[in-house]
């Protein structure tokens, strides 16, 4: 475990920092990523370790950013609306690239079989948890878990990582 941390700590930190733009928050998110990596090692499928770890780090950084956003909104009294506009650090080109990637992802998701498209959209794009999805679909939480598992398996089988590189 220590060898993995030594080898990938700088990379994981840089991934987290690219999202958070704050040293302390990036260090915290990197630490969370390594904890998650350790917990998830039994599920690792030998599909490119660095890519897998990068995804974990990226998602931990996004989670941290959401928490920071909620704290900021609460500090403001919670009444103010946060407008979804590019930040100071996001220039026009970066925004266009991000929007193009989102469009490409939406297009690919629309090509999924219906049962997989619905669960992937609900969980990843609508950011609903298992309980919310189960309630909406009027199924058991275990059913949601198994459908999401099957959808992820389908994605691993049919979507190759090389197709997403630019």
Secondary structure, 3 states (H helix, E strand, C coil): CHHHHHHHHHHHHHHHHHHHCCHHHHHHHHHHHHHHHHHHHHHCCCCCHHHHHHHHHHHHHHHHHHHHHHHHHHHCCCCCCCCCCCCCCCCHHHHHHHHHHHHHHHHHHHCCCHHHHHHHHHHHHCCCCHHHHHHHHCCCHHHHHHHHHHHHHHHHHHCCHHHHCC
